[in-house]
Amino acid sequence: MTILKTGFGWVETDAGRFEHDILVFPDGRIENRYDKLTGSNHRLDPAEAATALDGTHADFVFGTGQYGTAVVAEETEQLLAGLEVRLHALPTPEAAGVYNRLSNPKCGVFHVTC
């Protein structure tokens, strides 16, 4: 899966255009983030990170929004560090580039607004 472009409220991948936040699993599958989200869309919580990892130790990319306002919970940072998972948390346009450059396995959560 490759991220082609992002803009406020959308992300375009080689699988199509999505007008909502997305989860990208290590196998390349893309799902609507809101179908799995249990907390705030402005915060990456441990449960959401574990869902995206899907039992792997993939590199994790978190797109923090077009302006970088979403945050990673401290508990999530601790979880990922304990699993020896590299976290890349950047504004979504930058995170898309990092995601595209990483080798597999990789996964991500991409916030498309703020």
C-alpha positions in Angstrom: 0.0 0.0 0.0 1.3 3.4 -0.9 0.0 6.8 0.3 -0.3 9.1 -2.7 -1.6 12.4 -1.2 -3.2 13.8 1.9 -5.3 16.9 2.5 -7.5 18.3 5.2 -10.2 15.6 5.7 -8.9 13.0 3.2 -6.1 10.7 2.3 -5.5 9.1 -1.1 -3.8 5.7 -1.5 -3.2 3.3 -4.3 -6.4 1.6 -3.0 -8.5 4.7 -3.3 -9.5 7.9 -1.6 -10.7 7.9 2.0 -12.5 10.9 3.6 -11.9 9.7 7.1 -9.0 8.6 9.3 -7.6 5.2 8.4 -5.8 2.2 10.0 -3.3 0.4 7.8 -2.5 -3.1 8.9 0.8 -4.8 8.4 -0.8 -6.9 5.6 -1.7 -3.6 3.7 -5.4 -3.8 4.6 -7.0 -0.4 5.1 -10.0 0.1 7.5 -11.9 3.1 8.6 -10.3 4.1 11.9 -13.7 5.0 13.4 -14.9 1.4 13.0 -12.2 0.4 15.6 -11.7 3.6 17.7 -12.7 3.4 21.3 -11.1 6.7 22.5 -10.4 10.1 21.0 -9.4 10.5 17.4 -6.9 13.1 18.6 -5.0 10.6 20.7 -3.3 7.3 19.9 -4.2 4.9 22.8 -2.6 1.5 23.5 -5.6 -0.5 22.4 -5.7 1.2 19.1 -2.0 0.7 18.6 -2.3 -3.0 19.4 -5.2 -3.3 16.9 -3.1 -1.8 14.1 -0.1 -3.9 14.9 -2.3 -7.0 14.5 0.1 -9.2 16.6 3.2 -8.1 14.8 6.2 -6.0 15.7 5.9 -3.8 12.6 7.2 -0.3 12.4 4.3 2.0 13.5 3.5 5.3 11.7 1.1 7.7 13.4 -0.1 10.6 11.2 -0.9 13.3 13.8 -3.2 15.3 11.4 -2.6 17.9 8.8 -1.3 20.3 11.4 0.1 17.8 13.8 -2.4 18.3 16.7 -3.1 14.6 17.6 -0.9 13.1 20.3 0.5 9.7 21.3 -0.5 8.7 24.8 2.4 8.0 27.2 1.0 4.6 27.8 1.1 3.9 24.0 4.7 5.0 23.9 5.5 2.6 26.7 3.7 -0.3 25.1 5.5 0.2 21.8 8.9 0.6 23.4 8.2 -2.6 25.4 7.4 -4.4 22.2 10.5 -2.9 20.5 8.3 -1.3 17.9 9.7 1.9 16.3 7.2 4.7 16.4 7.2 7.5 13.8 4.7 10.2 14.9 4.6 13.2 12.5 2.0 15.4 10.9 0.1 13.3 8.4 1.7 14.7 5.2 5.2 13.9 6.6 4.1 10.6 8.1 2.8 9.5 4.6 6.3 10.0 3.2 7.9 8.1 6.1 5.4 5.3 5.7 6.1 5.0 2.0 9.9 4.8 2.6 9.7 2.1 5.3 10.2 -1.5 4.5 7.7 -4.1 5.5 6.4 -4.9 8.0 4.8 -1.6 8.8 1.4 -0.3 9.9 -0.1 3.0 10.6 -2.9 5.2 11.9 -3.5 8.4 9.9 -5.6 11.3 11.2 -6.7 13.4 8.3 -8.0 16.6 9.9 -6.4 19.1 12.3 
